[in-house]
């Protein structure tokens, strides 16, 4: 039987809901609480005299499961999260809750259904505790197996994902925002000794459960990944993703609270001004959880990377930042070749200097870096992402690192004042005449024809390519997908840019592979060579990329060349 922080017997099927609440999930907002999904959960909540507001939410929970078998009490042998981590029903083992709590009727004997089998067990569990002046809070999360009548009976099996919060010692009537790894909820504290009480149980809650009914946990708040120990600090026991007797930092959250940049691998309570209001104080926060999970398949890595933010940059300038990729999971993380994607992908580029030599496998707890450049072409917000394929258990998937920056207009240059004309020699007749008129003050000088002529002379200078930025080494697979990307900075006014690509033979320029012309609309100029014929011709070898700019095709300035190497 499950008991809460105060020792109260709460059963397995009840969904308790605070009368005043509001919640948010990864994909959007919840105006209430998730309904349990089956009649028994709803009936239990109403029997308890609690209001159950209507709600709607996406289903990010974990419902992919293995076959049910007698060895596991005719429950699914395992559940698998979106990263491919499979956890078996933890019935026996030194780091299973059933073993630690002595839940088997005969603890010294092997588990055996039905006469030596626990009345509840967990595929995964994660708890966190907060203490603060005047009170404490307990967060309980689980992917759980139980029996409808609390007795081990064939046909009474039920399964559900649970999120439960209990807190006391808070100000009666005040609103609080609770953030946890799978979402965020806002609750109004009651006047009783237990200030906050919230439970969401979603799954197959009415026996008998079998077959597809076991997948109803996909609608729960647990997911899309199981939390596991962050291996940066230390590794969990072999064959497990955590140890439920040791509080440890975790990874696996994919929920990023509004206005923040990091996933919520923590449990936090904040007091707010009202429903949907602003934060007035942080009641408490912890990054440490008690985690149970026994691996059913191979250990999997976990991709973790914070968003890369460039802030404000002048249009036409270039800045670089570092993206750090971390494997915070318990297994290897196999990553492929990264690429820039998104609506503003042309404003960002992968630069040289990072330590990630992808494709590669990153060991548990290890990190590597990618360098990223941002060159805004317009004064506005720019967003893109780094997409990196991962070889996951269920097939290839894509992990992403968000990129953002703001382009701002450069301040207008201050035109130099024209030099004052030299004074003419005074004539003899002027001697003794009235004093000369005082010289005009600098503020009264109005630029005349001289300034216009200088401006025209500056604009008449021949356009030239001042800088050319491109990758010096490109994998053939990337070149065949993306082609080539160049960034040019031009002095003078150019109406056309010419790019030629030559294959090198014996250290010299050989056959021309491609020639393209572009009409620049901004400076810097971004050119992508993505013609299908060119991409097919970019086979492993060395190339010369030759770029020139001018007012027309017949009046090009001096060319700038760079070498390129295509590798397998």
Secondary structure, DSSP 8 states (H G I E B T S, - for coil): --B-TT--B--SS-----SSEEEEETTEEESS----SSHHHHHHHHHTT-----------S--EE--EEGGGTTEESEEE-TT--EEE-B-SSTTSHHHHTT-STTTTS--BTTTB--SEEEEEEEEEEEEETTEEEEEEEEEEEEETTSS--TT-EEEEEEEEEEEES--TT-EEEEEETTEEEEEE--SSSEEEEEEEEEEE-SS---GGGGGGGGGSSS-SS--EE-TTT----TTBS--TTS-EEEE----B-TT-SSB--SEEEEEESSTT--EEEEEEEE-EEEEEEEESS-----EE---EEEEEEETT--EEEEEEEEE-SSS-EEE---EEESTTGGGEEEES--S--SSEEE-TT-EEEEEEEE--SSSSEEEEEEEEEEEETTEEEEEEEEEEEEEE-------------------GGGTTSS-------GGG----HHHHHHHHHHHTS--EEEEEE--SEEEHHHHHHH-EEEEEEEES--SEEEEEEEEEETTEEEEEEEEEEE---SSSEEEEE--HHHHHH--SEEEEEEEEEESSTTSB---EEEEEEEE-
